[in-house]
Amino acid sequence: MMRTSDSFKDFLGPMLLIIICWGLNFTVIKYALAKIDPIAFRAISALIGAALIFLITKDRMQILFISWRDKRNILIYSFLTVTLFQSFCTYGIELFPSGRAAILAYTMPVWAVILSIVFLKEAFTRQIAVALFFGFIGIILLIGREFTAIAGNPLGVVFMLLSALTWASATIVFKKSHFTIPVTAIAFWSLLAGGIPLMIVS
């Protein structure tokens, strides 16, 4: 039987790698946007990601052949989490320094909690109320002296808050969908279905 400490060690390495890569993501995007159109950048990223998932997956038939119900839900989910979220986020990062953009994007958990109470009928407990309160306080503290600079760029604020809201909405759709397919299949179809409209627009 695996001890808790061993399980935590196995979890810690990959989680730290995800945190580092995700944090660097905003800086890399900021650099890339100096070279390429925002929508084209996101379209290329999504389609390359879908291709890589397909190539490294052993059971490709399990990815390709999924139910119509799952496809329908993935279309909604991919539109929110890839087409809209990636577009809003990319344009926001283009208008803001990457650090400020990240702060606004990560208001997502606050919106996700609010949407889950409204659409998933999750209970609004005292613990959730306290978490929301400290979430807002944390955002205010993080922004701090940056507030004047952020307030002076209203279009950037709109794009980043829309990205946070669409990301939160995608989370609600994901929870309601009850997918019956592997995570690799969800990722493949989401990137493909969300990336194609971006490519057409670009």
Steps between C-alpha positions, in 0.01 A plus 500: 500500500641841397564731789361854492852648494593290194180602325572867574854470361366347178251785473737785591744468207244512218304774678808721536577446131145604407525812720832606344385436142166674556669800660750530215212471253398865543854625434546274197167618353601864555822437306324305223239771445777736388558264207158362403131595490319404827225290339745324267727425798217339696375307195846357431552415869167317525543299181860404580385393846225281351748344256751424777234339721393280208860399424601408856175316585524123463127422468409746225174326418379587850561864417340503155183303565297673770126531551294780345403615849865546595572677170214744557621581850860534380391752235352723770793444735763563229328817381523640853838370611696522173328732250377770741730465801818479294395794280405729789806400701741552209366845416509593870863391532582705191361814670643432849830402658476123547500521882197729514321290241560185704355660815175582321481162324529319830186660636349195327445295823284780643273501191498117492366485856228756423397321177497160671257632761271641228515222237606189694289585805798448728445608857617847602659406832678711756831350387432608139406850614825528697698364204341752263572783743867411533517436125393857430733633771787303345429647157492854642830442686665355190391792287595753771704781348430357153137611523554839336684343205231233460214749529671711234464219248125420499505295179771274641298458820191405298690239297663340806179492704315348203773237475456419871121483460510272193754276674270475802201432271695222328563342840126495571428345158767237565344405833148481352610294198601184691734389221534124448827524303868521606658835580724466193191481277347807666825695455541390136147588389494824704820629340394387152140629518606823669804557279327467161278811544807695612689389190208601275475844665875557484 
